[in-house]
Amino acid sequence: MLIDTSLNHQKYIEDCEICCNPIQILVVIENQEIASFQAKSIEQ
């Protein structure tokens, strides 16, 4: 997974590389460093 640190706030859905279930990703960037990272399974 690549994270673009030039964006302050990122929220997107990506498929798990192992089971293909969707995962919601939330990343907060401060001073071009990751301040917060959350990954939550979205069960189907």
C-alpha positions in Angstrom: 0.0 0.0 0.0 1.4 3.4 -1.0 0.4 6.5 0.9 0.8 10.0 -0.6 2.0 12.3 2.2 1.4 15.4 0.1 -2.4 15.0 0.9 -3.5 16.0 4.4 -6.5 13.7 4.6 -7.2 10.5 2.7 -10.2 8.2 2.9 -10.7 5.4 0.4 -11.6 1.7 0.0 -9.1 -0.9 -1.2 -9.5 -4.7 -1.6 -7.6 -6.9 0.7 -4.7 -8.6 -1.2 -5.4 -11.9 0.5 -9.2 -12.4 0.8 -10.4 -9.6 -1.6 -12.8 -8.2 0.9 -13.0 -4.4 1.0 -11.1 -2.4 3.6 -11.8 1.3 4.4 -8.5 3.2 4.8 -8.3 6.5 6.7 -5.0 8.4 6.8 -4.3 11.8 8.4 -1.0 13.5 7.4 0.6 16.3 9.5 3.9 17.9 8.4 4.3 15.3 5.6 4.3 12.5 8.2 1.5 9.9 9.0 -0.2 11.2 12.2 -3.1 8.6 12.1 -3.8 5.5 10.2 -6.9 3.3 10.4 -7.9 0.2 8.4 -11.4 -1.2 8.9 -12.9 -4.2 7.3 -16.1 -3.6 5.4 -17.8 -7.0 5.5 -20.0 -7.9 2.6 
